[in-house]
């Protein structure tokens, strides 16, 4: 996982869908090369 953003966490009031989480995934080899062209986004809602 490259990055995970949660609804309502921290000082920023962000809502991901229905109080969900936004996830960004990257392959380890792509991260080593700083190649972000194939990053995948997924949103999980509760």
ChimeraX commands (.cxc) that place a marker at each C-alpha (Angstrom):
marker #1 position 0.00,0.00,0.00 radius 0.5
marker #1 position 1.27,3.42,-0.95 radius 0.5
marker #1 position -1.25,5.63,0.87 radius 0.5
marker #1 position -4.43,5.25,2.93 radius 0.5
marker #1 position -6.81,8.15,3.60 radius 0.5
marker #1 position -9.52,7.72,6.22 radius 0.5
marker #1 position -12.73,9.74,6.59 radius 0.5
marker #1 position -12.68,12.27,9.40 radius 0.5
marker #1 position -9.17,11.51,10.68 radius 0.5
marker #1 position -6.85,14.31,11.70 radius 0.5
marker #1 position -7.56,18.01,11.29 radius 0.5
marker #1 position -9.06,17.69,7.81 radius 0.5
marker #1 position -12.76,16.81,7.60 radius 0.5
marker #1 position -12.83,14.57,4.52 radius 0.5
marker #1 position -15.59,12.10,3.73 radius 0.5
marker #1 position -14.70,9.19,1.43 radius 0.5
marker #1 position -18.08,8.02,0.20 radius 0.5
marker #1 position -20.09,6.67,3.11 radius 0.5
marker #1 position -17.44,7.13,5.85 radius 0.5
marker #1 position -15.00,4.98,3.92 radius 0.5
marker #1 position -11.29,4.76,3.26 radius 0.5
marker #1 position -9.35,5.63,0.12 radius 0.5
marker #1 position -6.46,3.27,-0.64 radius 0.5
marker #1 position -3.68,3.73,-3.18 radius 0.5
marker #1 position -1.58,0.69,-4.10 radius 0.5
marker #1 position 1.74,0.42,-5.92 radius 0.5
marker #1 position 3.95,-2.53,-6.81 radius 0.5
marker #1 position 7.20,-2.59,-4.79 radius 0.5
marker #1 position 9.35,-2.56,-7.94 radius 0.5
marker #1 position 7.48,0.46,-9.31 radius 0.5
marker #1 position 7.95,2.30,-6.02 radius 0.5
marker #1 position 11.70,1.64,-6.09 radius 0.5
marker #1 position 11.81,3.16,-9.58 radius 0.5
marker #1 position 9.48,6.05,-8.58 radius 0.5
marker #1 position 7.15,4.93,-11.37 radius 0.5
marker #1 position 3.64,5.99,-10.33 radius 0.5
marker #1 position 2.05,5.29,-13.72 radius 0.5
marker #1 position 0.35,2.08,-12.53 radius 0.5
marker #1 position -0.89,3.16,-9.09 radius 0.5
marker #1 position -4.28,1.60,-8.36 radius 0.5
marker #1 position -7.00,3.35,-6.33 radius 0.5
marker #1 position -9.69,1.58,-4.31 radius 0.5
marker #1 position -12.38,3.02,-2.05 radius 0.5
marker #1 position -13.84,0.95,0.76 radius 0.5
marker #1 position -17.11,2.11,2.30 radius 0.5
marker #1 position -18.80,0.95,5.45 radius 0.5
marker link #1:1,2 radius 0.2
marker link #1:2,3 radius 0.2
marker link #1:3,4 radius 0.2
marker link #1:4,5 radius 0.2
marker link #1:5,6 radius 0.2
marker link #1:6,7 radius 0.2
marker link #1:7,8 radius 0.2
marker link #1:8,9 radius 0.2
marker link #1:9,10 radius 0.2
marker link #1:10,11 radius 0.2
marker link #1:11,12 radius 0.2
marker link #1:12,13 radius 0.2
marker link #1:13,14 radius 0.2
marker link #1:14,15 radius 0.2
marker link #1:15,16 radius 0.2
marker link #1:16,17 radius 0.2
marker link #1:17,18 radius 0.2
marker link #1:18,19 radius 0.2
marker link #1:19,20 radius 0.2
marker link #1:20,21 radius 0.2
marker link #1:21,22 radius 0.2
marker link #1:22,23 radius 0.2
marker link #1:23,24 radius 0.2
marker link #1:24,25 radius 0.2
marker link #1:25,26 radius 0.2
marker link #1:26,27 radius 0.2
marker link #1:27,28 radius 0.2
marker link #1:28,29 radius 0.2
marker link #1:29,30 radius 0.2
marker link #1:30,31 radius 0.2
marker link #1:31,32 radius 0.2
marker link #1:32,33 radius 0.2
marker link #1:33,34 radius 0.2
marker link #1:34,35 radius 0.2
marker link #1:35,36 radius 0.2
marker link #1:36,37 radius 0.2
marker link #1:37,38 radius 0.2
marker link #1:38,39 radius 0.2
marker link #1:39,40 radius 0.2
marker link #1:40,41 radius 0.2
marker link #1:41,42 radius 0.2
marker link #1:42,43 radius 0.2
marker link #1:43,44 radius 0.2
marker link #1:44,45 radius 0.2
marker link #1:45,46 radius 0.2
view
